[in-house]
């Protein structure tokens, strides 16, 4: 199922997100405060599962007088191992498709990561709804499913848009929600 989720893949302290469809990470975006940096993904997402916990000794109330268990032991639980969401296998195709679509967010810059893989990056994107729409267009162009649900930041940006006093589209002031909570233009809530 296609979705957008938070991640800590990149070595940045900022909030980070990825969009995946068809089991592939297509885009990443990073919260830069009042806007986002959007880029095509060159690597997958590693989401390790917690390993099964060791069994504790059962208290004597769960034992029969002869010492056997009243409740049978569950079947051995095997660790499922890490759940990998892979990068799209053809980065040239991903980048070419993204080049045609991501211009709606700004001017994509062609970059090369430290392993020599090509990607596109756009800085200064302020609308998370536009990021989701562009991500969905990219997924459709690659024949993959799309993200149906809006993100939490998208919903908070709607609140910012509705309650922002300044009509200037370039204003970055925060909107007070009450009780010392504020929503930033990017949709991030701070207190």
SULGI-V715478 format. One record per residue. N is the residue number from 0. SS is DSSP state (H for helix, E for strand, C for the rest). Layout:
N/SS
N/SS
This chain:
0/C
1/C
2/E
3/E
4/E
5/E
6/E
7/C
8/C
9/C
10/C
11/C
12/C
13/C
14/C
15/E
16/E
17/E
18/E
19/E
20/E
21/C
22/C
23/E
24/E
25/E
26/E
27/E
28/E
29/E
30/E
31/C
32/C
33/C
34/C
35/E
36/E
37/E
38/E
39/E
40/C
41/C
42/C
43/C
44/E
45/E
46/E
47/C
48/C
49/C
50/C
51/C
52/C
53/C
54/C
55/C
56/C
57/C
58/C
59/H
60/H
61/H
62/E
63/C
64/C
65/C
66/C
67/C
68/E
69/C
70/C
71/C
72/C
73/C
74/C
75/C
76/C
77/C
78/C
79/C
80/C
81/C
82/E
83/E
84/E
85/E
86/E
87/C
88/C
89/C
90/H
91/H
92/H
93/H
94/H
95/H
96/H
97/H
98/H
99/H
100/H
101/H
102/H
103/H
104/C
105/C
106/C
107/C
108/E
109/E
110/E
111/E
112/C
113/C
114/C
115/C
116/C
117/E
118/E
119/E
120/E
121/E
122/E
123/E
124/E
125/C
126/C
127/H
128/H
129/H
130/H
131/H
132/H
133/H
134/H
135/H
136/H
137/H
138/H
139/H
140/H
141/C
142/C
143/C
144/C
145/C
146/C
147/C
148/C
149/C
150/C
151/H
152/H
153/H
154/H
155/H
156/H
157/H
158/H
159/H
160/H
161/H
162/H
163/C
164/C
165/C
166/C
167/C
168/C
169/C
170/C
171/C
172/C
173/C
174/E
175/E
176/E
177/E
178/C
179/C
180/E
181/E
182/E
183/C
184/C
185/C
186/C
187/C
188/E
189/E
190/C
